[in-house]
Each structure stands twice: as structure tokens, then as C-alpha cells.
Amino acid sequence: MIGSIVEMGGHCAPDIGKVYCECGSIVDLDRSFINLKRKLGKPIECPTCRNNRISHDIDALDRHFFGDEDEE
Ligand SMILES: [Zn+2]
């Protein structure tokens, strides 16, 4: 299941959980971060997906402010 925790803890990093991202990556994330995301109902994603999403958001903002609409 997307965003589900694959494995909690481990021998050396008890505060780290492994989470399955929608792109298929399994990422190590801080357990408190995972809990916070779940509490907020936010998707849990790997750094690649987060960067993609952020750059996509920036593109959307650019279009909104500087884009296709003529001012006159
Ligand atoms: Zn991902």
C-alpha cells in the first residue's frame, strides 16, 4: 500500500521507518516525521517525488503570475 510503513526501526536506527513511496522507492524517514505526515493526512513521499512536486508547483506559480494571460 502506498505510503505504508514497510519496516519500523532496525538494529541501529530505531527512530527510522521505511516507507513505500508511490514511485516504488522505499525510503528511510524519521519516524516522528512519518507520524506527523499521517496525522496531517499528507502523502509520504521520497525526496525525488517531493522535488518533482515542488518544481511542478513552482511551474504552476510561474504560469499563474507571468504566464499566458495578457494584462490588457
Ligand atoms: Zn517517490
N, CA, C, O and the ligand as a Tripos MOL2 file, in Angstrom:
@<TRIPOS>MOLECULE
protein
  289   287    73     0     0
PROTEIN
NO_CHARGES

@<TRIPOS>ATOM
      1 N           0.8430   -1.1950    0.0000 N.3       1 MET1
      2 CA          0.0000    0.0000    0.0000 C.3       1 MET1
      3 C           0.8750    1.2410    0.0000 C.2       1 MET1
      4 O           1.8670    1.3160    0.7250 O.2       1 MET1
      5 N           0.4950    2.2210   -0.8280 N.am      2 ILE2
      6 CA          1.2860    3.4380   -0.9400 C.3       2 ILE2
      7 C           1.3160    4.1850    0.3830 C.2       2 ILE2
      8 O           0.2910    4.3520    1.0430 O.2       2 ILE2
      9 N           2.5040    4.6280    0.7570 N.am      3 GLY3
     10 CA          2.6410    5.3870    1.9910 C.3       3 GLY3
     11 C           2.6500    4.5440    3.2380 C.2       3 GLY3
     12 O           2.7370    5.0680    4.3490 O.2       3 GLY3
     13 N           2.5610    3.2510    3.0660 N.am      4 SER4
     14 CA          2.5690    2.4060    4.2480 C.3       4 SER4
     15 C           3.9950    2.1780    4.7210 C.2       4 SER4
     16 O           4.9470    2.2330    3.9420 O.2       4 SER4
     17 N           4.1130    1.9290    5.9760 N.am      5 ILE5
     18 CA          5.4290    1.7110    6.5520 C.3       5 ILE5
     19 C           5.8180    0.2520    6.3460 C.2       5 ILE5
     20 O           5.1370   -0.6700    6.7960 O.2       5 ILE5
     21 N           6.9220    0.0820    5.6590 N.am      6 VAL6
     22 CA          7.3810   -1.2570    5.3310 C.3       6 VAL6
     23 C           7.9910   -1.9200    6.5580 C.2       6 VAL6
     24 O           7.7520   -3.0940    6.8420 O.2       6 VAL6
     25 N           8.7610   -1.1560    7.2530 N.am      7 GLU7
     26 CA          9.5050   -1.7300    8.3700 C.3       7 GLU7
     27 C           9.8410   -0.6170    9.3410 C.2       7 GLU7
     28 O          10.3700    0.4230    8.9490 O.2       7 GLU7
     29 N           9.5430   -0.8300   10.5640 N.am      8 MET8
     30 CA          9.8510    0.1850   11.5660 C.3       8 MET8
     31 C          11.0970   -0.2170   12.3300 C.2       8 MET8
     32 O          11.2620   -1.3620   12.7510 O.2       8 MET8
     33 N          11.9620    0.7610   12.4920 N.am      9 GLY9
     34 CA         13.1280    0.5200   13.3280 C.3       9 GLY9
     35 C          14.1680   -0.3700   12.6690 C.2       9 GLY9
     36 O          14.1380   -0.5900   11.4580 O.2       9 GLY9
     37 N          15.0590   -0.8640   13.4540 N.am     10 GLY10
     38 CA         16.1660   -1.6700   12.9570 C.3      10 GLY10
     39 C          17.2000   -1.7560   14.0500 C.2      10 GLY10
     40 O          16.9960   -1.2680   15.1610 O.2      10 GLY10
     41 N          18.3040   -2.3780   13.7260 N.am     11 HIS11
     42 CA         19.3110   -2.5700   14.7660 C.3      11 HIS11
     43 C          19.9300   -1.2490   15.1930 C.2      11 HIS11
     44 O          20.1610   -1.0090   16.3780 O.2      11 HIS11
     45 N          20.1960   -0.3890   14.2000 N.am     12 CYS12
     46 CA         20.9940    0.7890   14.5060 C.3      12 CYS12
     47 C          20.2170    2.0930   14.4230 C.2      12 CYS12
     48 O          20.7200    3.1340   14.8450 O.2      12 CYS12
     49 N          19.0020    2.0570   13.8870 N.am     13 ALA13
     50 CA         18.2690    3.3090   13.7170 C.3      13 ALA13
     51 C          16.8150    3.1420   14.1460 C.2      13 ALA13
     52 O          15.9260    3.0880   13.2970 O.2      13 ALA13
     53 N          16.5650    3.0620   15.4320 N.am     14 PRO14
     54 CA         15.2060    2.7930   15.9150 C.3      14 PRO14
     55 C          14.2210    3.8990   15.6030 C.2      14 PRO14
     56 O          13.0120    3.6710   15.6370 O.2      14 PRO14
     57 N          14.7090    5.0950   15.3000 N.am     15 ASP15
     58 CA         13.7930    6.2040   15.0090 C.3      15 ASP15
     59 C          13.4700    6.3210   13.5330 C.2      15 ASP15
     60 O          12.7560    7.2340   13.1180 O.2      15 ASP15
     61 N          13.9940    5.3970   12.7380 N.am     16 ILE16
     62 CA         13.8060    5.4620   11.2890 C.3      16 ILE16
     63 C          12.8120    4.3940   10.8430 C.2      16 ILE16
     64 O          12.8970    3.2340   11.2460 O.2      16 ILE16
     65 N          11.8720    4.8130   10.0050 N.am     17 GLY17
     66 CA         10.9470    3.8610    9.4110 C.3      17 GLY17
     67 C          11.1320    3.8330    7.9100 C.2      17 GLY17
     68 O          11.4940    4.8410    7.3030 O.2      17 GLY17
     69 N          10.8870    2.6880    7.3130 N.am     18 LYS18
     70 CA         10.9590    2.5610    5.8620 C.3      18 LYS18
     71 C           9.5550    2.6950    5.2880 C.2      18 LYS18
     72 O           8.6240    2.0130    5.7150 O.2      18 LYS18
     73 N           9.4230    3.5790    4.3210 N.am     19 VAL19
     74 CA          8.1060    3.8710    3.7620 C.3      19 VAL19
     75 C           8.1270    3.6400    2.2620 C.2      19 VAL19
     76 O           9.0800    3.9960    1.5690 O.2      19 VAL19
     77 N           7.0590    3.0390    1.7850 N.am     20 TYR20
     78 CA          6.9170    2.7350    0.3690 C.3      20 TYR20
     79 C           6.2950    3.9350   -0.3230 C.2      20 TYR20
     80 O           5.1500    4.2970   -0.0530 O.2      20 TYR20
     81 N           7.0700    4.5550   -1.2280 N.am     21 CYS21
     82 CA          6.5800    5.7190   -1.9560 C.3      21 CYS21
     83 C           5.7890    5.2780   -3.1870 C.2      21 CYS21
     84 O           5.9060    4.1410   -3.6440 O.2      21 CYS21
     85 N           4.9800    6.2020   -3.7130 N.am     22 GLU22
     86 CA          4.1380    5.8670   -4.8630 C.3      22 GLU22
     87 C           4.9550    5.5650   -6.1210 C.2      22 GLU22
     88 O           4.4580    4.9000   -7.0300 O.2      22 GLU22
     89 N           6.2090    6.0470   -6.1850 N.am     23 CYS23
     90 CA          7.0480    5.7630   -7.3440 C.3      23 CYS23
     91 C           7.7080    4.4000   -7.2400 C.2      23 CYS23
     92 O           8.3780    3.9640   -8.1760 O.2      23 CYS23
     93 N           7.5290    3.7300   -6.1280 N.am     24 GLY24
     94 CA          8.0850    2.4060   -5.9500 C.3      24 GLY24
     95 C           9.3440    2.3780   -5.1070 C.2      24 GLY24
     96 O           9.8630    1.3070   -4.7920 O.2      24 GLY24
     97 N           9.8410    3.5600   -4.7380 N.am     25 SER25
     98 CA         11.0260    3.6120   -3.8920 C.3      25 SER25
     99 C          10.6610    3.3090   -2.4430 C.2      25 SER25
    100 O           9.5640    3.6220   -1.9810 O.2      25 SER25
    101 N          11.5820    2.7100   -1.7590 N.am     26 ILE26
    102 CA         11.4440    2.5720   -0.3170 C.3      26 ILE26
    103 C          12.4450    3.5300    0.3190 C.2      26 ILE26
    104 O          13.6510    3.4380    0.0910 O.2      26 ILE26
    105 N          11.9220    4.4410    1.1130 N.am     27 VAL27
    106 CA         12.7670    5.4860    1.6670 C.3      27 VAL27
    107 C          12.8320    5.3900    3.1790 C.2      27 VAL27
    108 O          11.8710    4.9930    3.8380 O.2      27 VAL27
    109 N          13.9750    5.7590    3.7080 N.am     28 ASP28
    110 CA         14.1430    5.8350    5.1550 C.3      28 ASP28
    111 C          13.7240    7.2210    5.6170 C.2      28 ASP28
    112 O          14.2620    8.2300    5.1620 O.2      28 ASP28
    113 N          12.7630    7.2570    6.5200 N.am     29 LEU29
    114 CA         12.3010    8.5360    7.0410 C.3      29 LEU29
    115 C          12.2270    8.4740    8.5590 C.2      29 LEU29
    116 O          12.0370    7.4200    9.1660 O.2      29 LEU29
    117 N          12.3840    9.6440    9.1330 N.am     30 ASP30
    118 CA         12.2740    9.7650   10.5690 C.3      30 ASP30
    119 C          10.8750    9.3620   11.0320 C.2      30 ASP30
    120 O           9.8770    9.7910   10.4520 O.2      30 ASP30
    121 N          10.8080    8.5530   12.0560 N.am     31 ARG31
    122 CA          9.5220    8.0140   12.4790 C.3      31 ARG31
    123 C           8.5560    9.1140   12.9160 C.2      31 ARG31
    124 O           7.3600    9.0290   12.6410 O.2      31 ARG31
    125 N           9.0590   10.1350   13.5870 N.am     32 SER32
    126 CA          8.1820   11.2230   14.0110 C.3      32 SER32
    127 C           7.6760   12.0090   12.8030 C.2      32 SER32
    128 O           6.5510   12.5070   12.8090 O.2      32 SER32
    129 N           8.5100   12.1190   11.7660 N.am     33 PHE33
    130 CA          8.0890   12.7690   10.5240 C.3      33 PHE33
    131 C           6.9620   11.9810    9.8620 C.2      33 PHE33
    132 O           5.9910   12.5640    9.3790 O.2      33 PHE33
    133 N           7.0920   10.6780    9.8430 N.am     34 ILE34
    134 CA          6.0490    9.8250    9.2700 C.3      34 ILE34
    135 C           4.7440    9.9950   10.0450 C.2      34 ILE34
    136 O           3.6730   10.1490    9.4570 O.2      34 ILE34
    137 N           4.8510    9.9640   11.3590 N.am     35 ASN35
    138 CA          3.6510   10.1140   12.1800 C.3      35 ASN35
    139 C           2.9880   11.4620   11.9560 C.2      35 ASN35
    140 O           1.7610   11.5540   11.9090 O.2      35 ASN35
    141 N           3.7880   12.5010   11.8200 N.am     36 LEU36
    142 CA          3.2510   13.8340   11.5750 C.3      36 LEU36
    143 C           2.5220   13.8820   10.2430 C.2      36 LEU36
    144 O           1.4070   14.3960   10.1520 O.2      36 LEU36
    145 N           3.1530   13.3480    9.2200 N.am     37 LYS37
    146 CA          2.5370   13.3230    7.8940 C.3      37 LYS37
    147 C           1.2130   12.5830    7.9120 C.2      37 LYS37
    148 O           0.2350   13.0290    7.3110 O.2      37 LYS37
    149 N           1.1820   11.4620    8.5970 N.am     38 ARG38
    150 CA         -0.0410   10.6730    8.6580 C.3      38 ARG38
    151 C          -1.1250   11.4170    9.4070 C.2      38 ARG38
    152 O          -2.2960   11.3740    9.0330 O.2      38 ARG38
    153 N          -0.7270   12.1000   10.4690 N.am     39 LYS39
    154 CA         -1.6900   12.8400   11.2690 C.3      39 LYS39
    155 C          -2.3180   13.9480   10.4300 C.2      39 LYS39
    156 O          -3.5110   14.2290   10.5450 O.2      39 LYS39
    157 N          -1.4950   14.5770    9.5820 N.am     40 LEU40
    158 CA         -1.9730   15.6560    8.7240 C.3      40 LEU40
    159 C          -2.6750   15.1380    7.4770 C.2      40 LEU40
    160 O          -3.2750   15.9090    6.7280 O.2      40 LEU40
    161 N          -2.5990   13.8360    7.2580 N.am     41 GLY41
    162 CA         -3.2090   13.2620    6.0700 C.3      41 GLY41
    163 C          -2.4520   13.5720    4.7980 C.2      41 GLY41
    164 O          -3.0190   13.5200    3.7070 O.2      41 GLY41
    165 N          -1.1600   13.8990    4.9300 N.am     42 LYS42
    166 CA         -0.3340   14.2340    3.7720 C.3      42 LYS42
    167 C           0.2910   12.9660    3.1990 C.2      42 LYS42
    168 O           0.5250   11.9980    3.9230 O.2      42 LYS42
    169 N           0.5590   12.9800    1.8990 N.am     43 PRO43
    170 CA          1.2410   11.8420    1.3140 C.3      43 PRO43
    171 C           2.6730   11.7540    1.8170 C.2      43 PRO43
    172 O           3.3370   12.7680    2.0310 O.2      43 PRO43
    173 N           3.1280   10.5430    1.9980 N.am     44 ILE44
    174 CA          4.5180   10.3300    2.3850 C.3      44 ILE44
    175 C           5.2730    9.9560    1.1270 C.2      44 ILE44
    176 O           4.9400    8.9750    0.4620 O.2      44 ILE44
    177 N           6.2830   10.7320    0.8010 N.am     45 GLU45
    178 CA          6.9430   10.5520   -0.4890 C.3      45 GLU45
    179 C           8.4450   10.6370   -0.3360 C.2      45 GLU45
    180 O           8.9580   11.1720    0.6480 O.2      45 GLU45
    181 N           9.1400   10.1030   -1.3200 N.am     46 CYS46
    182 CA         10.5910   10.1190   -1.2990 C.3      46 CYS46
    183 C          11.0940   11.4960   -1.7560 C.2      46 CYS46
    184 O          10.3190   12.2780   -2.3070 O.2      46 CYS46
    185 N          12.3740   11.8020   -1.5360 N.am     47 PRO47
    186 CA         12.8940   13.1250   -1.9180 C.3      47 PRO47
    187 C          12.7220   13.4220   -3.3970 C.2      47 PRO47
    188 O          12.4830   14.5720   -3.7660 O.2      47 PRO47
    189 N          12.8370   12.4180   -4.2490 N.am     48 THR48
    190 CA         12.6660   12.6420   -5.6860 C.3      48 THR48
    191 C          11.2590   13.1210   -6.0070 C.2      48 THR48
    192 O          11.0780   14.0920   -6.7420 O.2      48 THR48
    193 N          10.2740   12.4430   -5.4590 N.am     49 CYS49
    194 CA          8.8960   12.8340   -5.7040 C.3      49 CYS49
    195 C           8.6080   14.2080   -5.1080 C.2      49 CYS49
    196 O           7.8770   15.0040   -5.6970 O.2      49 CYS49
    197 N           9.1750   14.4810   -3.9530 N.am     50 ARG50
    198 CA          8.9570   15.7830   -3.3350 C.3      50 ARG50
    199 C           9.5410   16.8910   -4.2160 C.2      50 ARG50
    200 O           8.9060   17.9230   -4.4320 O.2      50 ARG50
    201 N          10.7500   16.6640   -4.7190 N.am     51 ASN51
    202 CA         11.3600   17.6600   -5.5990 C.3      51 ASN51
    203 C          10.5540   17.8570   -6.8630 C.2      51 ASN51
    204 O          10.3710   18.9850   -7.3200 O.2      51 ASN51
    205 N          10.0730   16.7670   -7.4280 N.am     52 ASN52
    206 CA          9.2440   16.8620   -8.6240 C.3      52 ASN52
    207 C           7.9840   17.6720   -8.3470 C.2      52 ASN52
    208 O           7.5850   18.5210   -9.1440 O.2      52 ASN52
    209 N           7.3740   17.3990   -7.2170 N.am     53 ARG53
    210 CA          6.1470   18.0870   -6.8660 C.3      53 ARG53
    211 C           6.4100   19.5720   -6.6500 C.2      53 ARG53
    212 O           5.6390   20.4160   -7.1070 O.2      53 ARG53
    213 N           7.5040   19.8910   -5.9530 N.am     54 ILE54
    214 CA          7.8250   21.2870   -5.6770 C.3      54 ILE54
    215 C           8.1150   22.0290   -6.9770 C.2      54 ILE54
    216 O           7.6220   23.1390   -7.1740 O.2      54 ILE54
    217 N           8.9030   21.4370   -7.8620 N.am     55 SER55
    218 CA          9.2010   22.1280   -9.1100 C.3      55 SER55
    219 C           7.9500   22.2660   -9.9640 C.2      55 SER55
    220 O           7.7940   23.2440  -10.6950 O.2      55 SER55
    221 N           7.0680   21.2910   -9.8720 N.am     56 HIS56
    222 CA          5.7900   21.3860  -10.5810 C.3      56 HIS56
    223 C           4.9580   22.5270  -10.0260 C.2      56 HIS56
    224 O           4.3440   23.2820  -10.7800 O.2      56 HIS56
    225 N           4.9400   22.6530   -8.6940 N.am     57 ASP57
    226 CA          4.2140   23.7610   -8.0680 C.3      57 ASP57
    227 C           4.7820   25.1030   -8.5030 C.2      57 ASP57
    228 O           4.0370   26.0480   -8.7610 O.2      57 ASP57
    229 N           6.1100   25.1810   -8.5840 N.am     58 ILE58
    230 CA          6.7460   26.4320   -8.9910 C.3      58 ILE58
    231 C           6.3850   26.7570  -10.4410 C.2      58 ILE58
    232 O           6.1020   27.9110  -10.7660 O.2      58 ILE58
    233 N           6.3930   25.7700  -11.2900 N.am     59 ASP59
    234 CA          5.9590   25.9820  -12.6720 C.3      59 ASP59
    235 C           4.5410   26.5310  -12.7270 C.2      59 ASP59
    236 O           4.2490   27.4400  -13.5040 O.2      59 ASP59
    237 N           3.6760   25.9830  -11.9110 N.am     60 ALA60
    238 CA          2.2910   26.4380  -11.8960 C.3      60 ALA60
    239 C           2.2010   27.8860  -11.4330 C.2      60 ALA60
    240 O           1.4270   28.6780  -11.9710 O.2      60 ALA60
    241 N           3.0040   28.2190  -10.4310 N.am     61 LEU61
    242 CA          3.0350   29.5990   -9.9660 C.3      61 LEU61
    243 C           3.5470   30.5390  -11.0500 C.2      61 LEU61
    244 O           2.9950   31.6160  -11.2710 O.2      61 LEU61
    245 N           4.6100   30.1120  -11.7180 N.am     62 ASP62
    246 CA          5.1590   30.9280  -12.8060 C.3      62 ASP62
    247 C           4.1050   31.2010  -13.8590 C.2      62 ASP62
    248 O           3.9590   32.3300  -14.3260 O.2      62 ASP62
    249 N           3.3720   30.1670  -14.2280 N.am     63 ARG63
    250 CA          2.3330   30.3490  -15.2330 C.3      63 ARG63
    251 C           1.2550   31.2950  -14.7380 C.2      63 ARG63
    252 O           0.7150   32.1090  -15.4880 O.2      63 ARG63
    253 N           0.9610   31.1630  -13.4570 N.am     64 HIS64
    254 CA         -0.0930   31.9920  -12.8880 C.3      64 HIS64
    255 C           0.2970   33.4700  -12.8980 C.2      64 HIS64
    256 O          -0.5080   34.3310  -13.2530 O.2      64 HIS64
    257 N           1.5430   33.7520  -12.5040 N.am     65 PHE65
    258 CA          1.9420   35.1440  -12.3430 C.3      65 PHE65
    259 C           2.5390   35.7640  -13.5970 C.2      65 PHE65
    260 O           2.3880   36.9640  -13.8270 O.2      65 PHE65
    261 N           3.2100   34.9640  -14.4040 N.am     66 PHE66
    262 CA          3.9310   35.5350  -15.5480 C.3      66 PHE66
    263 C           3.4480   34.9810  -16.8680 C.2      66 PHE66
    264 O           4.0010   35.2750  -17.9270 O.2      66 PHE66
    265 N           2.4100   34.1750  -16.7860 N.am     67 GLY67
    266 CA          2.1150   33.3160  -17.9130 C.3      67 GLY67
    267 C           1.1650   33.8820  -18.9360 C.2      67 GLY67
    268 O           1.2550   35.0360  -19.3560 O.2      67 GLY67
    269 N           0.2560   33.0200  -19.3150 N.am     68 ASP68
    270 CA         -0.4390   33.1290  -20.5790 C.3      68 ASP68
    271 C          -1.4110   34.3070  -20.6780 C.2      68 ASP68
    272 O          -1.7680   34.7320  -21.7760 O.2      68 ASP68
    273 N          -1.8320   34.8290  -19.5340 N.am     69 GLU69
    274 CA         -2.8560   35.8650  -19.6090 C.3      69 GLU69
    275 C          -2.2540   37.2280  -19.9440 C.2      69 GLU69
    276 O          -1.2860   37.6460  -19.3090 O.2      69 GLU69
    277 N          -2.7930   37.8980  -20.8970 N.am     70 ASP70
    278 CA         -2.3830   39.2640  -21.2170 C.3      70 ASP70
    279 C          -2.9830   40.2370  -20.1990 C.2      70 ASP70
    280 O          -4.0950   40.0470  -19.7060 O.2      70 ASP70
    281 N          -2.2320   41.2540  -19.9110 N.am     71 GLU71
    282 CA         -2.7110   42.1890  -18.8940 C.3      71 GLU71
    283 C          -3.6540   43.2340  -19.4570 C.2      71 GLU71
    284 O          -4.4010   43.8730  -18.7160 O.2      71 GLU71
    285 N          -3.6200   43.4030  -20.7450 N.am     72 GLU72
    286 CA         -4.5070   44.4290  -21.3050 C.3      72 GLU72
    287 C          -5.7430   43.8390  -21.9560 C.2      72 GLU72
    288 O          -6.5820   44.5780  -22.4700 O.2      72 GLU72
    289 ZN          8.8750    8.6200   -4.8300 Zn       73 ZN73
@<TRIPOS>BOND
     1     1     2 1
     2     2     3 1
     3     3     4 2
     4     3     5 am
     5     5     6 1
     6     6     7 1
     7     7     8 2
     8     7     9 am
     9     9    10 1
    10    10    11 1
    11    11    12 2
    12    11    13 am
    13    13    14 1
    14    14    15 1
    15    15    16 2
    16    15    17 am
    17    17    18 1
    18    18    19 1
    19    19    20 2
    20    19    21 am
    21    21    22 1
    22    22    23 1
    23    23    24 2
    24    23    25 am
    25    25    26 1
    26    26    27 1
    27    27    28 2
    28    27    29 am
    29    29    30 1
    30    30    31 1
    31    31    32 2
    32    31    33 am
    33    33    34 1
    34    34    35 1
    35    35    36 2
    36    35    37 am
    37    37    38 1
    38    38    39 1
    39    39    40 2
    40    39    41 am
    41    41    42 1
    42    42    43 1
    43    43    44 2
    44    43    45 am
    45    45    46 1
    46    46    47 1
    47    47    48 2
    48    47    49 am
    49    49    50 1
    50    50    51 1
    51    51    52 2
    52    51    53 am
    53    53    54 1
    54    54    55 1
    55    55    56 2
    56    55    57 am
    57    57    58 1
    58    58    59 1
    59    59    60 2
    60    59    61 am
    61    61    62 1
    62    62    63 1
    63    63    64 2
    64    63    65 am
    65    65    66 1
    66    66    67 1
    67    67    68 2
    68    67    69 am
    69    69    70 1
    70    70    71 1
    71    71    72 2
    72    71    73 am
    73    73    74 1
    74    74    75 1
    75    75    76 2
    76    75    77 am
    77    77    78 1
    78    78    79 1
    79    79    80 2
    80    79    81 am
    81    81    82 1
    82    82    83 1
    83    83    84 2
    84    83    85 am
    85    85    86 1
    86    86    87 1
    87    87    88 2
    88    87    89 am
    89    89    90 1
    90    90    91 1
    91    91    92 2
    92    91    93 am
    93    93    94 1
    94    94    95 1
    95    95    96 2
    96    95    97 am
    97    97    98 1
    98    98    99 1
    99    99   100 2
   100    99   101 am
   101   101   102 1
   102   102   103 1
   103   103   104 2
   104   103   105 am
   105   105   106 1
   106   106   107 1
   107   107   108 2
   108   107   109 am
   109   109   110 1
   110   110   111 1
   111   111   112 2
   112   111   113 am
   113   113   114 1
   114   114   115 1
   115   115   116 2
   116   115   117 am
   117   117   118 1
   118   118   119 1
   119   119   120 2
   120   119   121 am
   121   121   122 1
   122   122   123 1
   123   123   124 2
   124   123   125 am
   125   125   126 1
   126   126   127 1
   127   127   128 2
   128   127   129 am
   129   129   130 1
   130   130   131 1
   131   131   132 2
   132   131   133 am
   133   133   134 1
   134   134   135 1
   135   135   136 2
   136   135   137 am
   137   137   138 1
   138   138   139 1
   139   139   140 2
   140   139   141 am
   141   141   142 1
   142   142   143 1
   143   143   144 2
   144   143   145 am
   145   145   146 1
   146   146   147 1
   147   147   148 2
   148   147   149 am
   149   149   150 1
   150   150   151 1
   151   151   152 2
   152   151   153 am
   153   153   154 1
   154   154   155 1
   155   155   156 2
   156   155   157 am
   157   157   158 1
   158   158   159 1
   159   159   160 2
   160   159   161 am
   161   161   162 1
   162   162   163 1
   163   163   164 2
   164   163   165 am
   165   165   166 1
   166   166   167 1
   167   167   168 2
   168   167   169 am
   169   169   170 1
   170   170   171 1
   171   171   172 2
   172   171   173 am
   173   173   174 1
   174   174   175 1
   175   175   176 2
   176   175   177 am
   177   177   178 1
   178   178   179 1
   179   179   180 2
   180   179   181 am
   181   181   182 1
   182   182   183 1
   183   183   184 2
   184   183   185 am
   185   185   186 1
   186   186   187 1
   187   187   188 2
   188   187   189 am
   189   189   190 1
   190   190   191 1
   191   191   192 2
   192   191   193 am
   193   193   194 1
   194   194   195 1
   195   195   196 2
   196   195   197 am
   197   197   198 1
   198   198   199 1
   199   199   200 2
   200   199   201 am
   201   201   202 1
   202   202   203 1
   203   203   204 2
   204   203   205 am
   205   205   206 1
   206   206   207 1
   207   207   208 2
   208   207   209 am
   209   209   210 1
   210   210   211 1
   211   211   212 2
   212   211   213 am
   213   213   214 1
   214   214   215 1
   215   215   216 2
   216   215   217 am
   217   217   218 1
   218   218   219 1
   219   219   220 2
   220   219   221 am
   221   221   222 1
   222   222   223 1
   223   223   224 2
   224   223   225 am
   225   225   226 1
   226   226   227 1
   227   227   228 2
   228   227   229 am
   229   229   230 1
   230   230   231 1
   231   231   232 2
   232   231   233 am
   233   233   234 1
   234   234   235 1
   235   235   236 2
   236   235   237 am
   237   237   238 1
   238   238   239 1
   239   239   240 2
   240   239   241 am
   241   241   242 1
   242   242   243 1
   243   243   244 2
   244   243   245 am
   245   245   246 1
   246   246   247 1
   247   247   248 2
   248   247   249 am
   249   249   250 1
   250   250   251 1
   251   251   252 2
   252   251   253 am
   253   253   254 1
   254   254   255 1
   255   255   256 2
   256   255   257 am
   257   257   258 1
   258   258   259 1
   259   259   260 2
   260   259   261 am
   261   261   262 1
   262   262   263 1
   263   263   264 2
   264   263   265 am
   265   265   266 1
   266   266   267 1
   267   267   268 2
   268   267   269 am
   269   269   270 1
   270   270   271 1
   271   271   272 2
   272   271   273 am
   273   273   274 1
   274   274   275 1
   275   275   276 2
   276   275   277 am
   277   277   278 1
   278   278   279 1
   279   279   280 2
   280   279   281 am
   281   281   282 1
   282   282   283 1
   283   283   284 2
   284   283   285 am
   285   285   286 1
   286   286   287 1
   287   287   288 2
@<TRIPOS>SUBSTRUCTURE
     1 MET1         2 RESIDUE 1 A MET
     2 ILE2         6 RESIDUE 1 A ILE
     3 GLY3        10 RESIDUE 1 A GLY
     4 SER4        14 RESIDUE 1 A SER
     5 ILE5        18 RESIDUE 1 A ILE
     6 VAL6        22 RESIDUE 1 A VAL
     7 GLU7        26 RESIDUE 1 A GLU
     8 MET8        30 RESIDUE 1 A MET
     9 GLY9        34 RESIDUE 1 A GLY
    10 GLY10       38 RESIDUE 1 A GLY
    11 HIS11       42 RESIDUE 1 A HIS
    12 CYS12       46 RESIDUE 1 A CYS
    13 ALA13       50 RESIDUE 1 A ALA
    14 PRO14       54 RESIDUE 1 A PRO
    15 ASP15       58 RESIDUE 1 A ASP
    16 ILE16       62 RESIDUE 1 A ILE
    17 GLY17       66 RESIDUE 1 A GLY
    18 LYS18       70 RESIDUE 1 A LYS
    19 VAL19       74 RESIDUE 1 A VAL
    20 TYR20       78 RESIDUE 1 A TYR
    21 CYS21       82 RESIDUE 1 A CYS
    22 GLU22       86 RESIDUE 1 A GLU
    23 CYS23       90 RESIDUE 1 A CYS
    24 GLY24       94 RESIDUE 1 A GLY
    25 SER25       98 RESIDUE 1 A SER
    26 ILE26      102 RESIDUE 1 A ILE
    27 VAL27      106 RESIDUE 1 A VAL
    28 ASP28      110 RESIDUE 1 A ASP
    29 LEU29      114 RESIDUE 1 A LEU
    30 ASP30      118 RESIDUE 1 A ASP
    31 ARG31      122 RESIDUE 1 A ARG
    32 SER32      126 RESIDUE 1 A SER
    33 PHE33      130 RESIDUE 1 A PHE
    34 ILE34      134 RESIDUE 1 A ILE
    35 ASN35      138 RESIDUE 1 A ASN
    36 LEU36      142 RESIDUE 1 A LEU
    37 LYS37      146 RESIDUE 1 A LYS
    38 ARG38      150 RESIDUE 1 A ARG
    39 LYS39      154 RESIDUE 1 A LYS
    40 LEU40      158 RESIDUE 1 A LEU
    41 GLY41      162 RESIDUE 1 A GLY
    42 LYS42      166 RESIDUE 1 A LYS
    43 PRO43      170 RESIDUE 1 A PRO
    44 ILE44      174 RESIDUE 1 A ILE
    45 GLU45      178 RESIDUE 1 A GLU
    46 CYS46      182 RESIDUE 1 A CYS
    47 PRO47      186 RESIDUE 1 A PRO
    48 THR48      190 RESIDUE 1 A THR
    49 CYS49      194 RESIDUE 1 A CYS
    50 ARG50      198 RESIDUE 1 A ARG
    51 ASN51      202 RESIDUE 1 A ASN
    52 ASN52      206 RESIDUE 1 A ASN
    53 ARG53      210 RESIDUE 1 A ARG
    54 ILE54      214 RESIDUE 1 A ILE
    55 SER55      218 RESIDUE 1 A SER
    56 HIS56      222 RESIDUE 1 A HIS
    57 ASP57      226 RESIDUE 1 A ASP
    58 ILE58      230 RESIDUE 1 A ILE
    59 ASP59      234 RESIDUE 1 A ASP
    60 ALA60      238 RESIDUE 1 A ALA
    61 LEU61      242 RESIDUE 1 A LEU
    62 ASP62      246 RESIDUE 1 A ASP
    63 ARG63      250 RESIDUE 1 A ARG
    64 HIS64      254 RESIDUE 1 A HIS
    65 PHE65      258 RESIDUE 1 A PHE
    66 PHE66      262 RESIDUE 1 A PHE
    67 GLY67      266 RESIDUE 1 A GLY
    68 ASP68      270 RESIDUE 1 A ASP
    69 GLU69      274 RESIDUE 1 A GLU
    70 ASP70      278 RESIDUE 1 A ASP
    71 GLU71      282 RESIDUE 1 A GLU
    72 GLU72      286 RESIDUE 1 A GLU
    73 ZN73       289 GROUP 0 **** ****
